[in-house]
Amino acid sequence: MNKIFFAFLLILISSTLHAQNAKVYFIRSDGFQAPAAGFNLFIDQKPVGHLNNKRYMVHNVTPG
């Protein structure tokens, strides 16, 4: 019983350690409207980048 509890506790602690950051993927495929124009990206009303067609961008963010 102690081994099961210890294994559960270890899994619980390890999962909370990895939850400090999250990855957000922005993907843009071909657009039908204004395909040459870029797309502005915002996270929490702050600009984080500019994305054109057939491109992607990855941002590390804190949860919440």
C-alpha positions in Angstrom: 0.0 0.0 0.0 2.8 2.4 0.8 4.4 1.7 -2.6 1.2 2.6 -4.4 0.8 5.8 -2.4 4.4 6.8 -3.0 4.0 6.1 -6.8 0.8 8.2 -6.9 2.5 11.0 -4.9 5.4 11.0 -7.3 3.2 11.2 -10.4 1.2 14.0 -8.8 4.3 16.0 -8.0 5.9 15.5 -11.4 2.7 16.5 -13.2 2.6 19.8 -11.2 6.2 20.6 -11.9 5.6 20.4 -15.7 2.5 22.6 -15.5 4.6 25.8 -15.1 4.5 26.7 -18.8 2.2 25.9 -21.7 2.8 26.1 -25.4 0.4 27.9 -27.7 0.6 27.2 -31.4 -0.7 29.7 -33.9 -1.2 28.1 -37.4 -2.3 29.9 -40.5 -3.1 28.1 -43.7 -4.1 29.7 -47.0 -6.5 32.5 -46.6 -9.3 33.5 -49.0 -9.5 37.1 -47.9 -6.4 39.3 -48.6 -3.9 36.4 -48.9 -1.0 38.8 -49.1 -1.9 40.6 -45.9 -0.4 39.4 -42.6 -2.4 38.6 -39.4 -1.5 40.3 -36.1 -1.4 38.0 -33.1 -2.3 39.0 -29.6 -2.1 37.3 -26.2 -4.0 39.1 -23.4 -4.3 42.1 -25.6 -0.6 42.4 -26.1 0.9 42.0 -29.6 3.1 38.9 -29.9 3.7 38.7 -33.6 2.7 38.9 -37.2 1.7 35.7 -39.1 1.6 35.3 -42.9 0.0 32.5 -45.0 1.4 28.9 -44.6 3.3 29.8 -41.4 3.1 28.9 -37.7 4.4 30.4 -34.5 4.9 28.9 -31.0 4.8 30.8 -27.8 5.5 29.7 -24.2 3.0 31.1 -21.8 2.2 30.7 -18.1 -1.1 29.1 -17.3 -3.9 31.3 -16.2 
